[in-house]
Amino acid sequence: MIRFILLQNRQGKTRLAKYYVPLEDSEKHKVEYEVHRLVVNRDPKFTNFVEVTRFRTHKVIYRRYAGLFFSICVDITDNELAYLECIHLFVEILDHFFSNVCELDLVFNFHKVYLILDEFILAGELQETSKKAIIERMGELEKLE
């Protein structure tokens, strides 16, 4: 199960945070700081999986695209490669939807980014893995606006 998803830039500014488990605001800030500290200083030759000492039963799977870190915290027994593909799918959909996505697209269109995220992750579980189906659904939702 996915615990949370974070999109952070290199400076540690959180651009998107979606939590699927309840946490206090102070705890969320600590988690965001710790995840950023872990992924930004990590050598690129290491794997994209980090076991978080704060949560002994969870691990963080991350991927860097340009200046953004996409991080997902999942249960320790979950498949890391499936979630790396989940991150890649999210980036591909964002790239298709925003035509070469950049950090400013995420900042100024955060409501659309959350909508895209909600189309394929529901209650901390991956629901849809078809890029075509998600893009079609987003097209239908765009027509409604």
N, C-alpha and C positions, 0 to 999 in steps of 0.2 A: 504494500500500500504506500502511496505517496504521502509523505508528511507535509511537505511544502515545496514550492517552486520559487526560486529567486532569479531575477535578472539584475545583475550589478555591473557597473562600469569599473574600469581599472582603479578609479579613485575611491571606490567603496560605496558610491551612491546607488541606492536600490531603486531601480527603474520599474520593477514589477515584483510584487510579493503576493503569493496566493497560498494560504494555509488551509490544510484540510483537517487539522487537529486544533482544538482550542488552546491558545497560549495567551498569556498576559502581554500587554504592550511592551513592558520592560524586558520580558523574556524574548519577545520577537526581536528587539533591538540587539540583545546579546547574541542571539542565534545569527542574525544577519552579519554582525561584526565578526563572529568566529568563522563563519563560512567564508566570508571575504578574505580573512586572514589566511585561511587554509589554502584557498585556490589561487590567489594572486601570487603568492610566494613559492608556489610549487613548480619544480623544474619541469619543462615540457616533455622531457624524456620519460617521466614517470607516467603511470596509468592515470586515467581520469576518474578513479574511484578512491575515495578517502573514507576511512572509518572515523567517525567523530567520537572523540573521547567523552564529550559531554553526554552523548546518547550512546550507550554501549550496545543498544539493539538496532542502531540505524547506521546508514552510510550515505555519503554525499556523492552523487555522480554529477560531474560537471563537464562542460565543453566551452571553449572560448571561440567566439566568432568576432573577428575584428577587435573592437574594444570592449565587448560585452562578455560577461561570464553567465552562462545559463546553468543553474545548479538545481538539482532535484535531490531531496532527502527521502530515502526509501528504507523499508525494513531490511535488515542484514541478510535475509534469505532470498530477497528478490533478485531477478536476473539483471545484471548490470548492463549487458549489451542491449537488452530490450529498451532500457531507459535512455541509453545513448542514442538509439534510433528514434525514440520519442522526442528527444531534444532536437535531433536533426529534422524530423518531420515538422516540428513547431517552427523552426527557422525557415524551412522551405515554404511553408504556408504563409508565414509573415512576408517572406521575400516575394511570393507570388501576389499577395494581397496588396502590398505597399509598393511594388515594383522597385526592387533593390532597397530593401529596408535599411534604415539607419537608426541610431539612438533617438534622434529627434522625432521620428515617426512613433516610437514607443511612448515618448513623453506626451506628445500632443494628441495622440489617438489611443490613449490607454484604455478607453472603454471598448474599442474594437479589438484590442489585443486580449483583453479579458474575455470577450465574446468568443474569439477564436480558440482560446485556451479551454473555455467551457464546452466547446463543440467536441473536443476529443478526450477530455479528462473530466470525469464525473465522480465526485465524492472521493477523490484520491485514487481512483482506478482508471486505467486506460480503457476507453470505451470504443473509440474509432481509430483505425490505423490507415484508412484509405484517404490519401491526399485528395483524390478526385471527389469523393463523397463530401469531405469537409469543405472544399472550395465550392462545390455546388450548393451546399447548405448556406454558406456565407453569401453566395450570390442571391439566393432566395431571401435571406434576411435584409440584404441591401435594397432589394426591390420594395420591401415593406416600408422602408424609411422615407 
